[in-house]
């Protein structure tokens, strides 16, 4: 397990109700599962996150399996929703 920071941008920030929060997870899939549980009371959170792109420690995740993306101690996960013009 690693402890780091998840940063939410734009609509993801609104759906989460926060700009950032800690993660305590081994993989991106684990971190996203825990975030979904934390924000289960937000009907927009889970559907929005399924459409997001992720950047882990400055590296785009792309289409990689989230269970195969290891998180690092003190790392960051950027949660980027789709946006116009992008």
C-alpha positions in Angstrom: 0.0 0.0 0.0 1.1 3.5 -0.7 -0.2 6.8 0.6 -0.4 9.8 -1.7 -2.8 12.5 -3.0 -5.7 12.3 -5.5 -6.4 15.6 -7.2 -9.8 16.2 -8.8 -10.2 18.7 -11.6 -13.2 20.6 -13.0 -16.4 18.5 -12.9 -14.6 15.7 -11.0 -13.8 18.2 -8.3 -17.5 19.3 -8.1 -18.7 15.6 -8.0 -16.2 14.7 -5.3 -16.9 17.9 -3.3 -13.2 18.4 -2.8 -10.1 19.4 -4.8 -8.0 16.7 -3.3 -7.8 13.9 -0.8 -5.4 11.2 0.3 -5.2 7.7 -1.2 -4.0 4.6 0.6 -3.9 2.0 -2.1 -1.5 -0.2 -4.0 -3.0 0.4 -7.5 -5.1 3.0 -9.3 -8.0 0.5 -9.4 -7.9 0.2 -5.6 -7.7 4.0 -5.1 -10.6 4.6 -7.5 -12.7 1.9 -5.7 -12.0 3.5 -2.3 -12.9 7.0 -3.7 -16.1 5.6 -5.1 -17.0 4.3 -1.7 -16.2 7.6 0.0 -18.3 9.5 -2.5 -21.1 7.0 -2.9 -23.6 9.7 -1.8 -22.8 11.8 -4.9 -24.9 10.4 -7.8 -22.6 12.1 -10.3 -19.2 10.8 -9.0 -19.1 7.2 -10.2 -20.5 7.9 -13.7 -18.1 10.8 -14.2 -15.0 9.0 -13.0 -15.7 6.3 -15.5 -15.2 8.9 -18.3 -12.1 10.5 -16.8 -8.4 10.3 -17.8 -5.8 9.8 -15.2 -2.2 10.9 -14.7 -0.2 9.1 -12.1 3.0 10.8 -10.9 3.1 12.9 -14.1 2.6 9.9 -16.5 -0.7 9.5 -18.4 -2.4 6.2 -17.7 -4.0 6.0 -21.1 -5.8 2.7 -21.8 -3.7 0.6 -19.3 -5.6 -1.6 -16.9 -6.0 0.4 -13.7 -5.2 -2.7 -11.7 -1.8 -2.8 -13.3 -1.0 0.8 -12.5 1.0 0.8 -9.2 0.8 3.8 -7.0 3.8 5.2 -5.2 4.4 6.5 -1.7 3.9 10.3 -1.7 2.7 10.1 -5.3 -0.2 11.9 -7.0 -3.1 10.8 -9.1 -4.7 13.5 -11.3 -8.4 12.9 -12.1 -9.2 14.7 -15.4 -12.8 14.7 -16.7 -13.4 15.2 -20.4 -13.6 18.8 -21.4 -14.5 20.8 -24.5 -11.8 21.3 -27.0 -9.7 18.5 -25.7 
